[in-house]
Amino acid sequence: MTCVTWRKSTRSNGSGDCVEVATDLAGIVGLRDSKDPSGPILTFSPAAWTTFIRATKAEDSRH
């Protein structure tokens, strides 16, 4: 995954400690810790990622 474009959340704080997401992969979404870019990468199907994002936004709107 060396030719992947990683992006941070727009809600990332100024310290840069956040997760990074790669959505330009063939059939998967990658997730990694910005503090450890050479560390492990979690992968999700696009459908699972969409479900997670929707659930997170729904929970956020309740608070």
Residue pairs with C-beta under 8 A, 6 or more apart in sequence:
1 22
1 25
1 30
1 41
4 22
4 24
4 25
4 30
5 22
5 24
6 20
6 21
6 22
6 30
6 32
6 37
7 20
7 21
7 22
8 16
8 18
8 19
8 20
8 21
8 34
9 18
9 19
9 21
11 18
12 18
12 34
16 34
17 34
17 35
18 34
19 31
19 32
19 33
19 34
20 31
20 32
20 33
20 34
20 37
21 29
21 30
21 31
22 29
22 30
22 31
22 32
23 29
23 46
23 49
25 43
27 45
27 46
28 43
28 44
28 45
28 46
29 43
29 44
29 45
29 46
29 48
29 49
30 41
30 42
30 43
31 41
31 42
31 43
31 44
32 39
32 40
32 41
32 42
33 39
44 52
